[in-house]
Amino acid sequence: MKRLVFCLLSLVFYLSVSAELKYVFYFIGDGMGDNQVLSAEMYRSALQGVPLGRVQTLMTTFPYSGHASTFSKSNGITDSAAAGTCLATGTKTKNGMLGLDQDSARLTTIAEELKAQGWGVGIMTTVAIDHATPGAFYGHVPERGMYYEIGQQLAESNFDFFGGAGFHYPQGKKDDKSVNLYRLAEQADYTIAHGYAEAQANMDCKKMILVQSTDDQGPKHGDNLPYAIDRKEGDLTLTQIVSTAIPFLSARYDRFFMMVEGGMIDYACHSDDAATSIGEVWDMDEAMRVAYEFYLAHPDETLILVTADHETGGMALGNSDYTLYLDQLKNQQCSAWVLSDLFQNLFKENKKPTWKQVQTIYREQLGFWNTVKITAEEECELKAAYKAACKHKSKDVKTMYKTINSLGDAGIALLDKKAHVGWTTRAHSAHAVPVFAIGAGAPSFSGWHDNTELVPLIKTAIQENAAK
């Protein structure tokens, strides 16, 4: 009996010291604050009739959670470059700077460090692969808008896998005779896979860049993948990217690091577009489920960490009568971007479209007058926007990523008001952001942190869960 107990204790000890943290998934919801997550959960609850509760995302079921502050070295409110740099290196820098500290000294990212140690590395996003957050893991430039230079550094990174919308400006400036970034990447042994099917057919290549399907001018949606609410058959998704990256890296390495960004949450919140934001949170959560399935097969060897670089929009839920009507958002059929385009096209096709034509778009895309009750006062407000547009006196709304037609913006704002969702800004806020974790080293991420602490905690988790 004593011998059996000794053997069992020896086995437990062996398992406790032999497990090694070999797989790190680092999910970053760009612009994702607490209310972006909570609104997504409460929206689905409203649709499913869950009384006074919420249908949880996967991330909020993780056993360890906390918050992180996000201010940069230069501003109380960070931009994505400074925040991304901090999430990649553990060092704060000035807004606009990428991969450099405040004195312009080059910082080493966790992805670069692990790659040098023999790990496989994958960087993926729903926006451009040279955007601030993905670029922060391999790029080192004084200004985040140096997209061509960031793209050059991507090709030089030797990381194994990239996935997303493509490069912002693959040819550089219009008068630039520099090498196209896709050709430059191919020269660095990257295979450019145009869409999910092509990626699956090229899984034996050396290194891969997976982007949206292309035309003769390069990848469509080079700046971003379509919003989930606007997605059409054949569009590349974050779930497909993660589903490709895991077997791709697993076939080549016994350890890998993956940064996965839900970048379009931020874009939607810059537009103060609640329904589209909710769709993007759930979209990232679906991609996370692929990583979670991998975790279930390797629970002692995997860490999944979820956070955000900052909150966008100052999103608020509820009003003075303590009510929410998030189910109203189900009537929205497209993003503010697409709605804006519909109105712009209407005015291009008709110098002075009728109010009935404008109403038709509102009915079809937002459910106004059909399933969403519109008061006489609200109709007067929409009509006022229509009349101003006809007289060319309306002011379109310029957000960080797109200028939104005034009629489209008025419609989205009214539907959000009906749902009792409010916004304080069309930019970033100083809100703390959520942190969720599961797996090896996950307990360390509980509680309050500054964003400088996350990378050191990942490194500590790797060191403390190294093979003995």
Buried (B, 14 or more C-beta within 10 A) or exposed (E): EEEEEEEEEEEEEEEEEEBBBBBBBBBBBBBBBBBBBBBBBBBBBBEEEEEEEBBBBBBBEBEBBBBBBBBBBBBEBBBBBBBBBBBBBBBBBBBBBBBBBBEEEEBBBBBBBBBEEEBBBBBBBBBBBBBBBBBBBBBBBBEBBBBBBBBBBBBEBBBBBBBBBBBBBBBBEEEEEEBBBBEBBBEBEBBBBBBBEBBBEBEEBEBBBBBBBBEEEBBBBBBBBBBBBBBEEEBBBBBBBBBBBBEBBBEEBEBBBBBBBBBBBBBBBBBBBBBBBBBBBBBBBBBBEBBBEBBEEBEBBBBBBBBBBBBBBBBEBEEEEEEBBBBBBBBBBBBBBBBBBBBBEBBEEEEEBEEEBBBBBBBEBBBBEEEBEBEEEBBEBBEEBBEBBBEEEBEBBEBBBBEBBBBBBBBBBBBBBBBBBBBEBBBBBBBBBBBBBBBBBBEBBBEEBBBBBBBBBBBEBBEEBEEE
